[in-house]
Amino acid sequence: MNKLFSSVPKREFAIEKVSLAFGDGINVKSSRRNNFSIIKGSSGCGKSTYLRLVSGTESPKLGSVILNDCNLYDTPDEALLKVPKPVIVDSKLDCYNDKASVIDQIQSSCPSKDGLDVISKSFASILGLSDEELQSLPRDLSPSAQYLFGIACACVESSYDTIQSNDDTIELQSPILLLDELADFETSIVARKVGHGLSNLADNGAIILCATHKPDSYREYADRVITFSLGRVLTDEKLHQ
């Protein structure tokens, strides 16, 4: 895809000739399919612009985003309800002026629907949030758990429209998460705990793109490291092969 960006001297495009696919290769470390990708590069290299294009909050001058065979820009809204929505997570949720529990706030991120309670608790469990943490107030969580709380909300938002409840069976598609320097200003311990939770999500089918200036915090959990430079892909490294 290409995205025009004319305000930078001697650089016409913020994103130019970028073609990437995710979930498209077997990783021998596990059975998951290239689900957790790090996107790194200097400030202004196009990382955040790329995430906005994938999320649909910006549209490319040329190119497309395909989600489960659906073109994000040309597919009718009704058809898009059958695929997860890419959700950008770029900050910690406001955890300090709250009266509702963690699990109540995760569920309140979307309107009530059959199966919402089940998937909310499932995502929280996969991320590593305990039952005690789910019943607490967000402000009482540890810094890493506060990030995982926000990621759980994003998982519900991404997958909410795909929930299909039939008798006692809940079916949904795995979420698509776009993390934009989410924990870059935290300690390495916090970032690594967040990375471990994200790795568990990827093991369960989630697609995760993590734009970061601190790739080493996530490297042991990721399947791939993509380096951007001046709006293009400079390197694309598969890990753990």
Secondary structure, DSSP 4 states (H G I P E B T S, - for coil): -BEE-TTSTT--EEE-S----SS-S--TTSS--S-EEEEE-STTSSHHHHHHHHHTSS--SB---EETTEETTTS-HHHHTTSPPEEEE-S----SS--S-HHHHHHHTS---TTHHHHHHHHHHHHT--HHHHHS-GGGS-HHHHHHHHHHHHHHHHHGGG-EEETTEEE-PPPEEEEESTTTTS-HHHHHHHHHHHHHHHHTT-EEEEE-S-GGGTTTT-SEEEEEETTEEEEEEE---
